[in-house]
Amino acid sequence: MAVLLNGLRLVSSGNLSLHGIKSLQYKSTRILCQLPCKSSYQGRPFSNKNMTVELDNNTGVAVIQMKKPPVNSLSLEFLTEFAINMEKLEMDRECRGVVLTSSNPKIFSAGLDINEMYGKTPEHSGEFWRAVQEMWLKLYGSNMVTIAAINGSSPAGGCLMALACDYRIMADNPKYAIGLNETKLGIVAPFWFKDSMINVIGRRATEHSLQLGLMYSASNALKIGLVDQLVAQDKIMTHALSVMSEWLAIPDHARQITKSMMRKPTLDRLLTNRESDIQNFVNFISKDSIQKSLQLYLEMLKQRKS
Ligand SMILES: CCCCCCCCCC/C=C\CC(=O)SCCNC(=O)CCNC(=O)[C@H](O)C(C)(C)COP(=O)(O)OP(=O)(O)OC[C@H]1O[C@@H](n2cnc3c(N)ncnc32)[C@H](O)[C@@H]1OP(=O)(O)O
């Protein structure tokens, strides 16, 4: 529910924090800031080991720029930091939208850090998988508008992050690829990866894509609807911010309730099966045959370089 008070718009975000944390929070946003603001930019950067987060008080838009060398692989540490930052932004009354991007001009994210899945104890694997779940729950279940500015390649877990956003803009470069390529590594995308993709590109295209572990060039990703728009690399952030302002022109409460209506069943499915999903992951990843596949894949990645 939104009410006007002294030039401030108080927007109830209700209980749309969709993953178990029932938050009734009020976000105050100067109405003028739905339009381009003339006042000076007041960025507030915080937390910066694996990413920088900068919130523009004038627009209510935060930019999360992933910056974990060399390829933004999603390690346990990265995922934990990401979830904390999302939580902080979610609770910040001034933040209404997030643009997710990368400081690496060629790679959005290389997906899950394979080293976290290879040669680890079951306890570590379980902790890691819970962090992967948490990243997705925070992003897919966010009340904020989320836009992925995909300024480089984005396989597997990187593609999942983009799929969890509300809108995807990819740099128009034939060298960049995006997709859920898990089967190529001999592993299986879990049901909530699959659901995320179905919700974006539909069932038939997802089945084709997942079985073959397809990676799509930027133009093919646009054709199948895996991304919404292609934009020149140097325009991607400006464009993402301009799309964001269109989304933020919609009253928060109406957009958030609509988002919840669309996403809640998918979120609930993981929330209901969270522990068994972790157990499945640990059992699967501990198999000798899967460890062998991951070992070969890691070696292949290293050899590719030399
Ligand atoms: C019954 C059902 C039960 C359910 C069971 C669940 C099973 C698990 C499901 C797991 C789900 C998701 C999995 C993933 O996300 S796995 C990760 C998939 N990612 C990839 O395949 C990407 C691999 N990387 C690349 O293709 C390329 O590296 C790149 C990203 C395109 C970048 O290319 P580049 O030429 O710029 O850089 P490159 O020289 O290749 O790499 C630089 C160094 O980075 C290392 N590296 C790359 N990717 C990863 C990664 N994902 N994890 C860890 N390390 C990575 C690479 O080895 C190089 O290292 P070094 O410099 O040689 O030491």
The ligand as an SDF file (V2000), in Angstrom:
LIG
                    3D

 63 65  0  0  0  0  0  0  0  0999 V2000
   19.8250  -35.7250   -8.9920 C   0  0  0  0  0  0  0  0  0  0  0  0
   20.0550  -34.2450   -8.9870 C   0  0  0  0  0  0  0  0  0  0  0  0
   20.8400  -33.8260   -7.8070 C   0  0  0  0  0  0  0  0  0  0  0  0
   21.2440  -32.4030   -7.9210 C   0  0  0  0  0  0  0  0  0  0  0  0
   22.7230  -32.3100   -7.8780 C   0  0  0  0  0  0  0  0  0  0  0  0
   23.2210  -30.9440   -8.1010 C   0  0  0  0  0  0  0  0  0  0  0  0
   24.4890  -30.9560   -8.8920 C   0  0  0  0  0  0  0  0  0  0  0  0
   25.2150  -29.6670   -8.9230 C   0  0  0  0  0  0  0  0  0  0  0  0
   24.6290  -28.6490   -9.7390 C   0  0  0  0  0  0  0  0  0  0  0  0
   25.5800  -27.5080   -9.8780 C   0  0  0  0  0  0  0  0  0  0  0  0
   24.9940  -26.3600  -10.5000 C   0  0  0  0  0  0  0  0  0  0  0  0
   25.6810  -25.3880  -11.1330 C   0  0  0  0  0  0  0  0  0  0  0  0
   27.0820  -25.6360  -11.5130 C   0  0  0  0  0  0  0  0  0  0  0  0
   27.9640  -24.5170  -11.9050 C   0  0  0  0  0  0  0  0  0  0  0  0
   27.7460  -23.3370  -11.8980 O   0  0  0  0  0  0  0  0  0  0  0  0
   29.4320  -25.2140  -12.2980 S   0  0  0  0  0  0  0  0  0  0  0  0
   30.3720  -23.9490  -13.0520 C   0  0  0  0  0  0  0  0  0  0  0  0
   30.1260  -23.9480  -14.5080 C   0  0  0  0  0  0  0  0  0  0  0  0
   30.9750  -22.9810  -15.1170 N   0  0  0  0  0  0  0  0  0  0  0  0
   31.5940  -23.2230  -16.2430 C   0  0  0  0  0  0  0  0  0  0  0  0
   31.4980  -24.2510  -16.8540 O   0  0  0  0  0  0  0  0  0  0  0  0
   32.5080  -22.1190  -16.7170 C   0  0  0  0  0  0  0  0  0  0  0  0
   33.8860  -22.6030  -16.8720 C   0  0  0  0  0  0  0  0  0  0  0  0
   34.7570  -21.5000  -17.2410 N   0  0  0  0  0  0  0  0  0  0  0  0
   34.8290  -21.0120  -18.4940 C   0  0  0  0  0  0  0  0  0  0  0  0
   34.1430  -21.4200  -19.4060 O   0  0  0  0  0  0  0  0  0  0  0  0
   35.8140  -19.9090  -18.7040 C   0  0  0  0  0  0  0  0  0  0  0  0
   36.7260  -19.9350  -17.6470 O   0  0  0  0  0  0  0  0  0  0  0  0
   35.1890  -18.5120  -18.7860 C   0  0  0  0  0  0  0  0  0  0  0  0
   34.2830  -18.2290  -17.5920 C   0  0  0  0  0  0  0  0  0  0  0  0
   34.3960  -18.3640  -20.0900 C   0  0  0  0  0  0  0  0  0  0  0  0
   36.3430  -17.4680  -18.7710 C   0  0  0  0  0  0  0  0  0  0  0  0
   37.2470  -17.7320  -19.7990 O   0  0  0  0  0  0  0  0  0  0  0  0
   38.6670  -17.0190  -19.8040 P   0  0  0  0  0  0  0  0  0  0  0  0
   39.3940  -17.5170  -21.0040 O   0  0  0  0  0  0  0  0  0  0  0  0
   38.5140  -15.5640  -19.6360 O   0  0  0  0  0  0  0  0  0  0  0  0
   39.3540  -17.5110  -18.4590 O   0  0  0  0  0  0  0  0  0  0  0  0
   39.9950  -18.9540  -18.1510 P   0  0  0  0  0  0  0  0  0  0  0  0
   41.4410  -18.8850  -18.4950 O   0  0  0  0  0  0  0  0  0  0  0  0
   39.1930  -20.0440  -18.7460 O   0  0  0  0  0  0  0  0  0  0  0  0
   39.8110  -19.0380  -16.5770 O   0  0  0  0  0  0  0  0  0  0  0  0
   40.5930  -18.2460  -15.6900 C   0  0  0  0  0  0  0  0  0  0  0  0
   40.7960  -19.0210  -14.4060 C   0  0  0  0  0  0  0  0  0  0  0  0
   39.5410  -19.1990  -13.7760 O   0  0  0  0  0  0  0  0  0  0  0  0
   39.3110  -20.5870  -13.5110 C   0  0  0  0  0  0  0  0  0  0  0  0
   37.8730  -20.8570  -13.5990 N   0  0  0  0  0  0  0  0  0  0  0  0
   37.0560  -20.6260  -14.6300 C   0  0  0  0  0  0  0  0  0  0  0  0
   35.8040  -20.9570  -14.3350 N   0  0  0  0  0  0  0  0  0  0  0  0
   35.8160  -21.4230  -13.0630 C   0  0  0  0  0  0  0  0  0  0  0  0
   34.8050  -21.9200  -12.1850 C   0  0  0  0  0  0  0  0  0  0  0  0
   33.5330  -22.0000  -12.5230 N   0  0  0  0  0  0  0  0  0  0  0  0
   35.1930  -22.3170  -10.9550 N   0  0  0  0  0  0  0  0  0  0  0  0
   36.4790  -22.2290  -10.5710 C   0  0  0  0  0  0  0  0  0  0  0  0
   37.4750  -21.7680  -11.3600 N   0  0  0  0  0  0  0  0  0  0  0  0
   37.1410  -21.3620  -12.5920 C   0  0  0  0  0  0  0  0  0  0  0  0
   40.1080  -21.2850  -14.6000 C   0  0  0  0  0  0  0  0  0  0  0  0
   40.3990  -22.6030  -14.2220 O   0  0  0  0  0  0  0  0  0  0  0  0
   41.3510  -20.4250  -14.6370 C   0  0  0  0  0  0  0  0  0  0  0  0
   42.1360  -20.7670  -13.5010 O   0  0  0  0  0  0  0  0  0  0  0  0
   43.7300  -20.6870  -13.5120 P   0  0  0  0  0  0  0  0  0  0  0  0
   44.0550  -19.2370  -13.7680 O   0  0  0  0  0  0  0  0  0  0  0  0
   44.1900  -21.5870  -14.6230 O   0  0  0  0  0  0  0  0  0  0  0  0
   44.1460  -21.1590  -12.1800 O   0  0  0  0  0  0  0  0  0  0  0  0
  1  2  1  0
  2  3  1  0
  3  4  1  0
  4  5  1  0
  5  6  1  0
  6  7  1  0
  7  8  1  0
  8  9  1  0
  9 10  1  0
 10 11  1  0
 11 12  2  0
 12 13  1  0
 13 14  1  0
 14 15  2  0
 14 16  1  0
 16 17  1  0
 17 18  1  0
 18 19  1  0
 19 20  1  0
 20 21  2  0
 20 22  1  0
 22 23  1  0
 23 24  1  0
 24 25  1  0
 25 26  2  0
 25 27  1  0
 27 28  1  0
 27 29  1  0
 29 30  1  0
 29 31  1  0
 29 32  1  0
 32 33  1  0
 33 34  1  0
 34 35  2  0
 34 36  1  0
 34 37  1  0
 37 38  1  0
 38 39  2  0
 38 40  1  0
 38 41  1  0
 41 42  1  0
 42 43  1  0
 43 44  1  0
 43 58  1  0
 44 45  1  0
 45 46  1  0
 45 56  1  0
 46 47  1  0
 46 55  1  0
 47 48  2  0
 48 49  1  0
 49 50  1  0
 49 55  2  0
 50 51  1  0
 50 52  2  0
 52 53  1  0
 53 54  2  0
 54 55  1  0
 56 57  1  0
 56 58  1  0
 58 59  1  0
 59 60  1  0
 60 61  2  0
 60 62  1  0
 60 63  1  0
M  END
$$$$
